[in-house]
Amino acid sequence: MQSQMTFNRPTYTLEEALKKAENYCAYQERCHQEVRQKLIEMRMIPEAIDHILGHLIAEGYLNEGRFTEQFVLGKFRHKGWGKNRLRQELKQRDISGLAIDRALREIDLEEYQATFHQWVEKLWRQSTGKPQANRLQKLKDGLRYRGWEPEWIYEALGDKMKS
């Protein structure tokens, strides 16, 4: 069954693949890895993939720095991710450390701190009625999952133990 599905997939000329890739990148910011994977799924040969990627970069459809900045600000503001989670997710996408550091510096420190405190309060409220040890564990796990800095987490835990 798997081989039948492979044969039913369309094949693309270089021009068709180039147009599809431009549309793919124009729809939303993409990283190089996503576009390369898309072209592999389209069964393009390595030389064609390199040509298309070069074209997309030269024409401004593909920009690692722009993708990284939008990814960081989007995931931070909409999902409440901390810098550790953001860094990890970007490394999985083969984004350079320099681009990651540059994008993380774009996060306003006051907004970052306020978001952290909002998550602390939200997670703490969600565990109301449970024993304090369970509440503290839920708080720690929730903040770690979202990638907040360990020293901030332990400070918040200490504050909650006092209250």
N, C-alpha and C positions, 0 to 999 in steps of 0.2 A: 504494500500500500504506500509506503514511504517513497519508493522510486516512482510510482505513478504521479504523485504530487509534484515531484521534481520536474518531470517532463511536461506537466501542464503549466508551469510558470512561464510567463512571457520572457522573451529575450529582448534586449535593447541595443540600439546602435549607440555609438559614442555620443552623438548629438541628442538623442532621446534621453539617455542617462544624465547628460549634463543638464538638460532642461528640468528633469525630475529633481535632480539634486539642488538646483537653484530654487525651485519651488519649495522643497523640503526645508531649506535654510531660510527662505523668506518668510515662512509661516511662523517660525519662532527661532530664537537663538539656539544653535547646536554646537556641540563640541566636536573636534576632529574625529574622535572615537565613534560617536553616533553616526556621523556621515559615512565613515569608512565601513561600519557594520551594515548600513543601509545599502551601500554599493556592493558589498559582498553578497547580501541577500538577493540583489538584482543579478547576481552571477557575472559581475564585471571582472575582467582579468586585472591582475595587479598593475600593469602599465596604465590601463585606462583609469583605474582608481587614483593612481598618483597624478595623472593628467587632470582629472576632474577636481581633485582636492587643490591642486595648484591654481587652477582657474578660479575656484570658489574663494580662495584666500586673496588672490590678486584682485578680484572684482568686489571684494568686501562682503561677500555673503557669509564668510566664515572667519571669525575673529575670536581667538582664544581669550583675550583679555576682556572683551565685551561680554562673551558668554559667561565667564567667571564672575564678573561683577553682577550681572543680572541674576545668576544662580544664587550667589551669596545673599544679596539683598532680598530676593524673592523667598528663599527658604527661611531666612531669618525672620522676615516680617510676617509671613503667612503660616509657617509651621513652628516658629519659636525655637529654631535650632541654634545651639551655641557654636562657638568657633571650632571646637574639637570635632563635632559632627560634620560641620561644613568642610573642614580640611579633609577629613576621611572620605567623604563622598566625592570630593573633587579629585583626590588622589586616585580613587577607583576609576575615574574617567581620564586618567593620564594627563591631568593638567599640571603644568610646571609649578614648582614650589614658589617661584618668583611671582607668577600670576596669582597664585592663591594668596600669598602674603599681601600683595597689592590690593586685592579685592577685600580682604578681611580688614585692612586699614580704613576702608571706606565706611565701615559701620561706625556710627556715632557712639561714643562711649556712654553718654548719658542715656541714649535710647537702648543701648545694650544692657546697661544696668537695670533700667526700668523694666525691660522685657523679662529679665531674669527674675526680678522681684514679683512680677505679675504671675510668672509660672510657679514660683514658690507658693504664693497665696492660693492660686487655683488648685494645685495638687494637694495642698494642705486641706483646703475646704472639701475636696472630693473624698477625703478619707475620714471625715467627721464621724464620730461615734465608734471608731475602732480604737483598740488599745494604742497607747502612745508609741510603743515599739513598732507596731505595724504601720502606723502613720509615718514614722520617721523612715522606715524601710521603703515605703511607697514613694515618699518624697525623694529620697536618695536615688531610687531606681528610675523614677520619671525624669529627673534632672540629668542623670548620667546618660540615659537613652537619647535625650535631646542634645547631648554633647556639651554641656556646660562644664566649666573649669572645676576640677575637684576641690580646690581651695575655697571657691565660692560655695560649693555644695556643703562642705563641712562647716563653713561659717553659718550657713542658713540652718543646718541641722542643730548646731549649738544654740542658735537663737530660739529655735522652736522647743528645744529641751528646757530652756529657762522659762518659757511662757506657759 
